[in-house]
Amino acid sequence: MRRLGLFVVSAILAGGMLPGAVAAVVSGAPADAPLILQNVPWQDLRTNKNGICDAGKAGRFTHLLKNIPAGSTLTAPVNYLNEAAACGYKVFFHFSGTISGGTVYPSRVARFVNAVKGHPNLAGYLSVKEPSWVGISASEIRALYRAHKAADPNHPVMALFGDIPHFGDAANPYTAGMADIVMVDWYPVETAYSGCSMSGTSYRSDGPKWYSTKVKPRVAARTPGVPVYVMVQTHKYLAPRCHKKQLPTQGRLERQVREAFVYAGAKGIAYHTWSNTSYASDEARNPTMFNWMKSISDRVRAGTF
């Protein structure tokens, strides 16, 4: 049976050749998994761009992850919650004014939290994004977590970690007291030659290794019971010198989601990103990609992914 299970996993990740019912057993995708969209403007919710409001009402996607820029008024997140509620979404907020230039400001947290914590469509908070890349230490991550929980003990605090090859190491620390939900991001569709060429497309196959040897076991050991969510790639971004991101095909999008469920034991999936005009492509400008995402959602909900 063990050899058969390994064969099934390998076949699915190689090309999704098996029937959907078998794939569901192997992927371990929870039918009620949170399915999250990032960076959706309120205008797109109101105008139902690409059917995004309809998708929320139908339960195809459940949550929005929204950045509130520094300097925003306190009415901005409340108004956003109202727009999200009309489309059936709950919202995780990241208050970017609580971090500036690699310095954290826990004293700024309560002002925004107090404005939204009573809204029925608030899901929780995102305290940090990729802290190792922006130079935020373990003690600073914990300080932000404590500030959010002190202002609102009733909603979860999520932390988003990049650099999963070093997750839980000194370079990218993870310990208790940082998050109620751990999210990691991994964007494997790159230009050829390890991402440093100007053309071609490759798929980094080492994600499952980092999920299974770093992320999943370290979260389980250091914070038992804390769920892992994975943010997957739907965008194209060629600006960096290396690790340029190419647009996934439908098969590569599905491979990313299956690897997250199989190897990270993911309890939720987020998609990067709905809207970013600095990128060559995002979900808002690529309705085909959004339709692929909705197809995944339908199969997750049906237990056939």
Summary of the structure (lengths in Angstrom):
residues: 305
radius of gyration: 18.7
end to end distance: 21.1
largest distance: 58.1
contacts: 1005
relative contact order: 0.15
helix: 43%
strand: 19%
